[in-house]
Every structure is written in structure tokens, then in C-alpha cells.
Amino acid sequence: MTEKEYNQCVKLYADNVYRFILKNLGHDADAQDVVQGAFEKMWVNRQQVDNERCKSYLFTVAYHQMIDHIRKNKRITLREEFREEVKITNRQQHDTKKVLQEALNKLSDIQKSLVMLKDYEGYNYQEIGEITGLNESQVKVYLHRARLILREYIVRPENVL
């Protein structure tokens, strides 16, 4: 991959990778760090990267760095204390985006990533398999199970949109 091809890859796929990582992590600064790390790794390994497969390579690297970031942050536990008067217990108005985000948070990291790659980014099963390192059958099974969890959460009476 030449410098010009690298810059073209950045121009074409930076927004897609960022949206994918941001949707999974939910935190802007963390998503920027992960995406920057992915592009840095691609730059360092640009001689081994085939320009025709730069998108797949980029998403694969970003995905693995996101998983590493999640694992690292799971080791860090933060304790926040809330005053009782600040807590909101009555949820009369439903916020669609909030309910969907809560539903996604019920999924495991791999399930959430697969749902985002398939339903949000529009990748096919084979491409998702290449990005995540799973075979096509595993992708289908994990996606099916994730969608069952999502459906079960979203159709609860308190979450019905």
C-alpha cells in the first residue's frame, strides 16, 4: 500500500469505522482513540496491506482494538454514588434511542459488534466473519441469539415503543 492509497483509504473509511466503534463503545473520546490506533497500525503495516482489502483490514484491526479497550476498561471499576433525590424512578416517556441502546447493552460484546456490523453498517455474513475471525455459521448463530435477546427486551411492556 502506497502513501496515496493509505490516504485514500482514510478518506473513504474513516467515518464508517468511527461510527461503528462509537456505536459499540458509546464514548466519543474512546472511539477516537481506538480508530486512531487502527489507522496507526495500518500505517505501520502498510507494506503488508493489500489496497484491495484495506477496508476489511481496517475494520478488523479496529474491531480487535475495540475488544482490547473493552477488556481493559472492564478491569477498572468506577463507583458512583447517587443521591436518592437525583434518581428518577418513574419512566413514563419512552425514548426510542434510549430503549434501543439499553437493549444493545444487554448483549455480550461480540453479539453487539455483530449486530452493529450487520444491521447498522450493512456487512454480509462473510465480511463480518473476516472482520471478527468467526466463520459464517458462527456469525449467523450469534446474530440470531442476539436478535432474540433484543426482541425479548424491546417487547417488554415497560419498553414497548
trRosetta pair geometry for C-beta under 8 A, 3 or more apart (Angstrom, degrees):
i j d omega theta_ij theta_ji phi_ij phi_ji
1 5 4.7 -129 -162 91 79 127
1 6 5.6 98 145 -61 115 83
1 9 7.5 -14 -160 -15 135 142
1 46 4.3 -106 73 -174 109 84
1 47 7.1 -120 37 -79 74 19
1 49 4.6 -13 -14 81 133 97
1 50 7.2 159 -56 -148 94 5
1 51 5.1 141 -108 -71 84 80
1 54 6.5 102 -109 -87 140 118
2 5 4.7 98 51 8 75 102
2 6 6.9 -131 97 -6 41 87
2 46 7.9 158 -49 158 2 123
2 51 7.8 -6 18 -73 75 130
3 6 5.5 -51 -149 34 32 115
3 7 6.4 32 154 -17 65 104
3 46 7.8 54 -81 156 48 162
4 7 5.8 -54 -149 37 30 110
4 8 6.4 32 151 -20 63 106
5 8 5.5 -53 -148 36 33 114
5 9 6.3 38 151 -22 65 104
5 51 4.5 -71 -169 -113 142 124
5 54 7.2 -175 155 -54 101 152
6 9 5.6 -54 -151 34 31 113
6 10 6.5 34 150 -20 64 103
6 42 7.1 155 -137 129 100 106
6 43 6.3 80 -159 -105 144 73
6 46 5.5 -31 -78 -124 127 135
6 54 7.9 -169 -109 -137 49 143
7 10 5.5 -49 -149 33 34 115
7 11 6.3 36 152 -20 65 105
8 11 5.6 -54 -148 36 32 113
8 12 6.2 25 156 -16 66 110
9 12 5.9 -59 -142 40 28 107
9 13 5.9 -23 177 23 66 116
9 42 7.4 -127 111 153 144 148
9 51 7.4 -136 -58 -145 118 73
9 54 4.2 -87 -116 142 137 146
9 55 7.3 -152 -146 -64 97 61
9 58 6.7 173 167 -50 118 141
10 13 7.1 -84 -130 53 15 78
10 14 5.3 31 -178 -52 62 114
10 39 6.3 60 -106 -134 101 128
11 14 6.9 -14 -104 1 11 111
12 55 7.5 -72 110 -83 121 104
13 16 5.1 -62 -156 45 63 113
13 17 5.6 58 149 -22 90 105
13 54 7.5 -169 6 120 148 97
13 55 5.5 -180 -89 -116 147 82
13 58 5.6 103 117 87 148 158
13 59 7.8 -103 -177 -50 133 87
14 17 6.1 -61 -147 39 26 106
14 18 6.1 25 158 -19 64 112
14 35 7.1 87 -157 175 73 129
14 39 7.4 14 -106 -75 93 135
15 18 5.7 -58 -145 39 29 112
15 19 6.2 29 158 -19 66 106
16 19 5.9 -55 -147 35 28 109
16 20 6.4 28 155 -19 63 108
16 121 6.6 89 -169 -136 101 108
17 20 5.7 -57 -150 37 30 113
17 21 6.3 22 157 -12 66 109
17 35 5.4 130 120 -127 110 104
17 38 6.5 -141 176 84 144 152
17 58 5.9 -84 -80 144 140 112
17 59 6.3 -145 -105 -92 94 67
17 62 5.0 -173 -162 -62 112 170
18 21 6.1 -61 -145 42 28 105
18 22 5.9 27 159 -19 66 112
18 31 6.1 87 -160 151 69 113
18 32 7.3 21 -132 -92 106 56
18 35 5.0 3 -89 -84 74 160
19 22 5.8 -56 -139 40 27 110
19 23 6.1 28 161 -22 64 108
19 120 7.7 -154 136 148 108 119
19 121 7.6 149 96 -88 110 93
20 23 6.1 -58 -149 33 23 109
20 24 6.7 14 155 -11 60 110
20 59 7.1 10 74 -133 168 97
20 62 7.1 88 86 119 122 137
20 116 6.0 123 -149 143 75 121
20 117 7.0 44 -141 -87 122 67
20 120 7.3 149 -107 100 70 122
20 121 5.6 12 -90 -67 110 133
21 24 5.8 -63 -151 41 32 107
21 25 5.9 7 162 0 71 115
21 31 4.4 142 113 -144 102 88
21 34 5.0 -170 -163 87 145 132
21 35 5.6 -158 32 -57 154 93
21 62 5.8 -99 -65 171 121 116
21 66 5.4 -151 -130 -88 93 128
22 25 6.2 -65 -132 50 26 94
22 26 7.3 100 174 -75 56 18
22 27 7.8 -142 -141 59 67 30
22 28 6.5 19 -127 -104 112 51
22 31 3.9 24 -81 -117 70 166
23 26 7.5 22 -172 -68 21 60
23 116 5.3 155 103 -135 127 130
23 120 6.1 -172 134 161 173 169
24 66 5.9 44 95 179 141 144
24 109 7.9 66 -172 -155 113 76
24 112 5.9 124 -132 129 86 114
24 113 5.9 28 -113 -91 137 73
24 116 5.7 -94 -67 -8 93 168
25 30 4.9 -142 163 100 146 122
25 31 5.1 -174 53 -68 132 84
25 34 7.0 169 -38 -1 150 146
25 66 6.5 -126 -55 -148 108 104
25 69 7.1 -18 -105 108 128 134
25 70 7.4 -138 -105 -75 85 91
26 101 7.4 98 -108 -157 125 119
27 30 4.2 52 89 21 112 115
27 31 6.4 169 84 -17 56 88
28 31 5.8 -61 -148 36 26 110
28 32 6.4 25 157 -19 64 106
29 32 5.7 -52 -148 35 32 112
29 33 6.5 34 152 -20 64 104
30 33 5.6 -54 -151 34 33 113
30 34 6.4 31 154 -18 66 105
30 69 6.3 133 -174 171 107 141
30 73 7.9 0 -128 -60 144 147
31 34 5.8 -54 -147 36 32 109
31 35 6.2 27 157 -15 66 109
32 35 5.9 -58 -144 41 29 108
32 36 6.1 29 157 -19 65 109
33 36 5.8 -56 -145 38 26 110
33 37 6.3 28 155 -20 62 108
33 69 7.5 134 95 -111 113 140
34 37 5.7 -57 -152 36 29 113
34 38 6.5 31 151 -22 64 104
34 62 6.2 87 146 -157 98 78
34 65 5.0 154 -154 116 84 112
34 66 5.1 55 -159 -81 150 72
34 69 5.5 -72 -85 -25 113 153
35 38 5.6 -51 -150 32 34 113
35 39 6.5 28 154 -13 66 104
35 62 6.1 15 -106 -125 57 119
36 39 5.9 -56 -148 40 32 107
36 40 6.2 36 151 -23 65 107
37 40 5.5 -53 -145 36 31 115
37 41 6.3 32 156 -19 65 104
37 62 8.0 132 78 -112 85 61
37 65 5.0 169 98 -157 127 155
38 41 5.9 -53 -149 35 30 109
38 42 6.4 29 152 -18 63 106
38 58 6.0 85 155 -164 118 70
38 61 4.5 135 -142 109 87 105
38 62 3.8 -7 -89 -77 157 77
38 65 5.6 -139 -67 20 86 145
39 42 5.5 -52 -146 37 35 113
39 43 6.3 39 152 -23 66 103
39 58 7.4 21 -86 -137 62 106
40 43 5.6 -52 -150 33 32 112
40 44 6.4 31 153 -18 65 104
41 44 5.7 -51 -146 36 33 111
41 45 6.2 3 161 8 66 112
41 61 5.1 -169 84 -167 135 141
41 65 7.5 -168 -6 -58 144 132
42 45 6.3 -72 -140 56 27 91
42 46 6.4 63 152 -77 63 76
42 49 6.1 34 -157 -58 81 163
42 54 7.3 77 -159 -156 133 90
42 57 6.4 116 -114 123 106 113
42 58 5.8 -2 -74 -96 147 81
42 61 6.3 -163 -56 33 89 163
43 46 5.6 -12 -152 -39 31 114
45 48 5.0 -50 178 45 89 108
45 49 5.8 96 117 -35 88 101
46 49 5.4 -57 -139 31 38 114
49 53 7.2 -139 -172 80 74 88
49 54 5.9 71 159 -102 120 78
49 57 5.3 158 -136 127 109 176
50 53 4.6 49 76 28 104 102
50 54 7.3 -136 92 -49 51 68
50 57 7.8 152 47 -35 69 135
51 54 5.5 -14 -151 -32 39 116
53 56 4.9 -48 -172 45 81 115
53 57 5.6 88 127 -27 86 101
54 57 5.5 -56 -143 41 32 114
54 58 5.9 35 158 -24 67 108
55 58 5.8 -55 -145 35 26 111
55 59 6.4 19 159 -11 63 108
56 59 6.1 -58 -145 41 27 105
56 60 6.1 29 156 -21 64 110
56 127 6.8 -124 -106 -149 101 85
56 130 5.4 -28 -159 125 122 133
56 131 6.6 -127 -155 -75 70 77
57 60 5.8 -60 -148 37 27 112
57 61 6.3 23 158 -15 65 108
58 61 6.0 -56 -147 38 28 107
58 62 6.2 24 156 -15 64 110
59 62 5.6 -55 -141 41 31 111
59 63 6.0 37 157 -25 66 106
59 117 7.9 101 179 -120 133 114
59 131 4.7 -46 118 -123 111 120
60 63 5.7 -53 -146 33 27 113
60 64 6.5 21 158 -13 62 107
60 130 6.8 -78 -74 137 120 75
60 131 4.9 -146 -81 -141 70 53
60 132 7.8 -138 -121 -48 75 24
60 133 7.7 99 -145 -45 106 84
61 64 6.0 -59 -149 40 29 106
61 65 6.2 25 155 -15 65 109
62 65 5.8 -58 -145 41 30 109
62 66 6.2 35 154 -24 65 105
63 66 5.7 -55 -150 33 28 113
63 67 6.6 29 152 -18 63 103
63 113 6.4 91 -144 -162 105 138
63 131 5.4 106 -15 164 155 97
63 132 6.2 -106 156 -91 155 62
64 67 5.6 -48 -148 34 35 112
64 68 6.5 37 152 -18 64 103
65 68 5.5 -50 -148 37 36 114
65 69 6.3 41 150 -23 65 104
66 69 5.5 -52 -149 35 32 115
66 70 6.4 34 152 -20 65 103
66 113 7.5 143 97 -101 136 123
67 70 5.7 -51 -148 35 32 112
67 71 6.4 32 154 -18 64 106
67 109 6.4 114 -120 147 81 139
67 113 7.9 -25 -71 -57 96 153
68 71 5.8 -55 -148 37 30 111
68 72 6.3 32 154 -21 65 107
69 72 5.7 -55 -148 35 29 112
69 73 6.3 21 157 -13 64 109
70 73 5.9 -61 -147 41 29 106
70 74 6.4 35 153 -28 65 104
70 109 5.5 132 128 -119 164 141
71 74 5.7 -50 -149 26 31 114
71 75 7.2 34 153 -21 59 99
72 75 6.1 -57 -167 25 35 111
72 76 7.3 17 145 -6 65 105
73 76 5.6 -59 -152 41 45 105
82 86 5.3 -125 -177 76 96 118
82 87 5.6 101 128 -63 132 92
83 86 4.7 86 64 1 86 107
83 87 7.6 -150 92 -16 47 82
84 87 5.9 -49 -156 19 38 113
88 91 7.3 99 132 -73 103 72
91 94 7.5 66 155 -85 97 60
91 158 6.9 65 82 -177 124 107
94 98 7.9 -156 -177 62 56 107
94 99 6.1 8 -172 -41 98 133
94 159 7.1 124 -132 -152 124 39
94 160 7.6 -93 -88 82 166 45
94 161 5.9 -164 131 -119 143 56
95 98 3.8 54 88 14 112 117
95 99 6.5 165 81 -16 58 83
96 99 5.9 -57 -147 36 29 108
96 100 6.3 24 158 -14 65 108
96 161 5.4 56 -106 -134 91 127
97 100 5.9 -58 -148 39 29 109
97 101 6.2 29 154 -19 65 108
98 101 5.7 -55 -146 38 30 111
98 102 6.3 31 154 -19 65 105
99 102 5.7 -53 -147 37 31 111
99 103 6.3 34 151 -21 63 105
99 154 6.6 96 150 -122 113 78
99 159 5.1 138 -147 -158 122 96
99 161 6.4 -163 65 -77 157 99
100 103 5.5 -52 -148 35 33 114
100 104 6.4 33 153 -18 65 104
100 154 7.5 23 -94 -99 61 116
101 104 5.6 -52 -147 36 33 111
101 105 6.4 35 152 -22 64 106
102 105 5.6 -55 -149 35 32 114
102 106 7.1 43 149 -30 61 96
102 153 7.2 -157 113 164 90 135
102 159 7.7 -132 79 -120 131 128
103 106 5.8 -46 -162 17 36 116
103 107 7.9 38 144 -22 59 97
103 149 7.7 149 -175 125 83 81
103 150 4.9 74 163 -138 121 73
103 153 4.4 163 -119 93 89 136
103 154 5.4 5 -93 -59 149 88
103 159 7.6 117 -64 -176 106 150
104 107 5.9 -48 -168 19 45 115
104 112 5.5 87 -179 -128 89 103
104 115 6.9 -150 -124 84 95 144
104 116 7.9 66 -146 -60 131 97
104 150 7.3 20 -76 -104 53 107
105 112 7.8 35 -93 -96 28 137
106 149 5.7 -163 114 159 116 116
106 150 7.6 162 63 -86 118 52
106 153 5.5 176 9 -67 161 152
107 111 3.9 -128 -176 95 112 117
107 112 4.3 149 92 -59 123 80
107 115 6.7 -110 -99 1 178 136
107 146 5.2 36 -126 -139 129 98
107 149 5.9 139 -87 91 79 143
107 150 7.3 -7 -57 -60 116 88
108 111 4.6 90 51 10 79 105
108 112 6.9 -147 88 -7 37 89
109 112 5.9 -57 -147 37 27 111
109 113 6.3 27 156 -18 63 108
110 113 5.7 -55 -148 37 31 112
110 114 6.3 31 155 -19 65 106
110 132 7.1 97 -148 -159 93 135
110 142 6.3 -69 128 -164 107 146
111 114 5.8 -56 -148 36 30 110
111 115 6.4 30 155 -18 65 105
111 142 5.7 -145 -99 174 73 96
111 143 7.7 156 -145 -95 72 35
111 145 6.8 -91 -114 93 126 95
111 146 3.7 166 -170 -93 107 117
111 149 7.2 36 159 37 155 141
112 115 5.9 -54 -148 36 30 109
112 116 6.3 27 155 -17 64 109
112 146 7.4 -177 -61 -143 36 133
113 116 5.8 -59 -148 39 30 110
113 117 6.2 27 156 -18 66 108
113 132 6.7 134 118 -97 129 122
114 117 5.8 -55 -144 38 30 109
114 118 6.1 16 162 -8 66 112
114 128 6.2 73 -136 -175 77 136
114 132 6.9 -11 -82 -52 86 161
114 139 6.2 177 -139 -151 124 76
114 142 5.3 117 4 112 171 117
114 143 5.2 -127 140 -78 125 82
114 146 6.3 168 75 -4 113 158
115 118 6.2 -64 -141 45 26 101
115 119 5.5 -20 -180 22 67 118
115 120 7.4 61 131 -9 67 100
115 143 6.7 144 -79 -131 63 79
115 146 5.1 -137 -55 135 113 143
115 147 7.3 152 -105 -67 110 73
115 150 7.3 123 -121 -48 152 143
116 119 7.0 -61 -110 55 16 82
116 120 4.6 -27 -158 30 58 130
116 121 6.5 49 146 -9 68 101
117 120 7.3 3 -38 51 10 87
117 121 5.2 -38 -144 44 40 123
117 123 4.8 -34 166 35 91 127
117 127 7.8 -159 169 107 118 96
117 128 4.8 128 119 -113 138 102
117 131 6.5 -176 -129 69 150 151
117 132 7.6 -125 -6 -39 164 115
118 121 7.5 40 1 53 10 80
118 122 7.5 45 -177 -107 30 14
118 123 6.2 -79 -91 62 44 78
118 125 7.6 23 -105 -80 114 60
118 128 6.1 -11 -65 -70 86 148
118 139 8.0 142 -64 172 125 108
118 143 5.9 36 1 -121 163 136
119 122 7.9 17 -170 -71 10 47
123 127 4.2 -124 -171 91 107 124
123 128 5.0 134 110 -58 125 82
123 131 7.1 -13 -179 -5 169 139
124 127 5.2 91 54 12 71 103
124 128 7.1 -136 98 -6 34 91
125 128 5.7 -56 -147 37 31 112
125 129 6.3 37 154 -23 64 106
125 136 4.8 73 138 -148 115 90
125 139 4.9 153 -156 95 86 137
125 140 6.0 5 -129 -60 138 87
126 129 5.6 -53 -152 33 31 116
126 130 6.7 31 151 -19 63 102
126 136 5.8 -16 -85 -92 60 115
127 130 5.6 -52 -151 34 35 112
127 131 6.4 33 152 -18 66 106
128 131 5.7 -56 -148 37 33 111
128 132 6.0 4 164 4 69 114
128 134 7.4 -22 126 59 85 108
128 139 5.0 120 98 -141 120 142
129 132 6.5 -69 -134 51 23 91
129 133 7.6 -99 177 80 55 5
129 134 5.2 -104 -129 82 70 68
129 135 5.7 25 -146 -152 130 19
129 136 5.1 -59 -52 -71 149 56
129 138 7.5 113 -114 59 98 95
129 139 5.1 -97 -69 -34 84 135
130 133 7.9 27 -173 -68 20 36
132 139 7.2 136 51 -93 135 101
134 138 4.1 -122 -178 89 112 126
134 139 5.2 140 102 -58 124 79
134 142 7.2 -43 -170 4 168 141
135 138 5.1 93 55 9 71 104
135 139 7.2 -131 100 -8 36 90
136 139 5.6 -52 -151 32 34 115
136 140 6.6 33 153 -19 66 104
137 140 5.8 -55 -151 35 33 110
137 141 6.3 29 154 -16 67 107
138 141 5.8 -56 -144 39 32 109
138 142 6.0 28 160 -15 68 110
139 142 6.1 -59 -144 41 25 107
139 143 6.1 24 158 -18 63 112
140 143 5.9 -58 -146 38 26 111
140 144 6.3 28 156 -22 63 107
141 144 5.8 -54 -149 33 29 112
141 145 6.5 24 156 -14 64 107
142 145 5.9 -57 -148 40 31 109
142 146 6.2 33 154 -21 65 108
143 146 5.6 -55 -145 37 31 113
143 147 6.3 29 157 -19 65 106
144 147 6.0 -58 -150 36 28 108
144 148 6.6 31 151 -21 62 104
145 148 5.6 -50 -151 31 34 114
145 149 6.7 34 151 -17 64 102
146 149 5.7 -54 -154 35 34 111
146 150 6.4 34 149 -19 67 106
147 150 5.4 -49 -144 37 37 114
147 151 6.1 38 156 -20 67 104
148 151 5.8 -53 -145 37 29 110
148 152 6.3 31 155 -20 63 107
149 152 5.8 -55 -147 36 29 112
149 153 6.4 24 156 -15 63 108
150 153 6.0 -62 -151 39 29 106
150 154 6.0 18 160 -14 68 114
151 154 6.0 -60 -138 41 27 105
151 155 6.1 12 169 -8 66 114
152 155 6.7 -67 -142 41 19 99
152 156 7.5 43 154 -46 55 90
153 156 6.2 -37 -168 -8 35 113
153 159 6.4 -16 153 69 66 171
154 159 5.6 -127 -148 125 34 125
154 160 7.7 90 156 -99 63 42
154 161 7.2 -22 -174 -18 98 104
155 159 7.3 14 36 79 8 104
155 160 6.5 34 -149 -90 41 84
156 159 4.5 59 63 23 93 107
156 160 7.1 -139 84 -39 42 74
157 160 6.0 -26 -144 -10 31 114
